[in-house]
């Protein structure tokens, strides 16, 4: 009598392939260790060394480099960096969310054009674009001349080499990094959920806060991380638009390495800044993940 199996069983299941996952991980892991792990360990070792008489490195174990960071001067610089990075992220989110929503809800034939307009600034070198903002914000620049011509001001405004100039440059430079992940999240949003909220007589604010924003939370988190991290360690923008009056963490580290030639202290500043960024990002990601489960 023939044994007929209906629906299949364990004997009919195809053999499972032998997983080769560990072998696939080894090459990229080795590259990461060589290109990132080894340099980080070297910088960590230098951070516990001492500065030589003429700017060299003396391999004498010390923690003075880390205790010196508690100086009020360095704390103010780190606080300015944190404040500017947080404000930049908030402004990019407020400006980028409506823009990403409009692009995501635009007809298919226009979405590619609008995305092209968002990323077209990347075709020009970031340094060149920052120099352009110097010409716009200086006393004889385009913005002051336009305001004078319109009669809105009677004398040129002091815009360049201020915190506001740095903030404008950071928002301009990193706004696309907020728009693109927001667009990716909003483009996948099910429109029927929004229509259901309208059918239930939800107000516009309720539709946004209870439907659109929660469903786009992955894009919000990704955009905030992509903007906050480079803003916190920015160097070119505060150096050109802020000058000596607005020094951020990246400028301080560069000054210690190339100006003062105190590599141990510069290494300790780098690790403190990196640890702070890592802690903030992990807390933000965990808090966002916990809220998404509730």
Residue pairs with C-beta under 8 A, 6 or more apart in sequence:
5 11
5 12
43 267
43 270
43 271
44 267
44 271
46 57
46 263
46 264
46 267
47 65
47 66
47 264
47 267
47 268
47 270
47 271
48 61
48 62
48 63
48 65
48 264
49 57
49 58
49 59
49 60
49 61
49 62
49 263
49 264
50 57
50 58
50 59
50 60
50 62
50 64
50 264
51 57
51 58
51 261
51 262
51 263
51 264
51 265
52 58
55 260
55 261
55 262
55 263
57 263
57 264
62 264
65 264
65 265
65 267
65 268
66 268
66 272
68 74
68 265
68 268
69 75
69 268
69 269
69 272
74 252
74 269
77 247
77 248
77 249
77 252
78 249
78 272
78 273
78 276
80 163
80 246
80 247
80 248
81 232
81 233
81 248
81 249
81 250
81 273
82 232
82 276
84 163
84 166
84 167
84 170
84 231
84 238
84 248
85 170
85 228
85 231
85 232
85 234
86 228
87 167
88 167
88 170
88 171
88 174
88 227
88 228
88 231
89 178
89 224
89 227
89 228
89 231
91 167
91 171
92 171
92 174
92 175
92 177
92 178
92 223
92 227
93 178
93 220
93 223
93 224
93 227
95 171
95 175
95 178
96 175
96 178
96 179
96 182
96 223
97 182
97 216
97 220
99 118
99 179
100 178
100 179
100 180
100 182
100 183
100 186
100 219
101 182
101 186
101 212
102 114
103 111
103 114
103 115
103 118
103 179
103 183
104 111
104 183
104 186
104 187
104 189
105 186
106 114
111 187
115 180
115 183
118 176
118 179
118 180
119 176
119 180
121 129
121 176
122 176
126 173
126 236
127 236
129 172
129 173
130 169
130 173
130 236
130 237
130 240
130 241
131 240
133 165
133 168
133 169
133 172
133 241
134 141
134 160
134 240
134 241
135 141
135 142
136 142
136 143
137 143
137 159
137 160
137 165
137 168
137 241
138 144
138 159
138 160
139 156
139 157
139 158
139 159
139 160
140 156
141 159
141 160
143 157
143 159
144 153
144 156
144 157
144 159
147 153
147 157
148 154
148 156
159 165
160 241
160 243
161 241
161 242
161 243
161 244
161 245
161 246
162 242
162 245
162 246
163 242
163 246
165 241
165 242
165 246
166 237
166 238
166 241
166 242
166 246
166 248
168 241
169 237
169 238
169 240
169 241
170 231
170 234
170 237
173 237
174 226
174 227
174 230
174 231
175 227
177 223
177 226
177 227
177 230
178 223
178 224
178 226
178 227
179 223
180 223
181 218
181 219
181 222
181 223
181 226
182 216
182 219
182 220
182 223
183 219
184 219
185 215
185 216
185 217
185 218
185 219
185 220
185 222
186 212
186 216
186 219
189 212
189 215
189 216
190 215
193 211
193 215
194 207
194 211
194 212
197 206
197 207
197 210
197 211
198 207
202 210
202 211
213 220
214 292
217 288
217 291
217 292
220 288
221 284
221 285
221 288
224 284
225 281
225 284
225 285
228 277
228 280
228 281
229 277
229 281
232 248
232 249
232 273
232 276
232 277
233 249
233 250
233 273
233 277
234 248
234 250
235 248
235 250
235 251
235 254
238 246
238 247
238 248
238 250
238 251
239 251
239 254
242 248
247 255
249 269
249 273
252 269
253 266
253 269
253 270
253 273
256 262
256 263
256 265
256 266
256 269
257 263
257 266
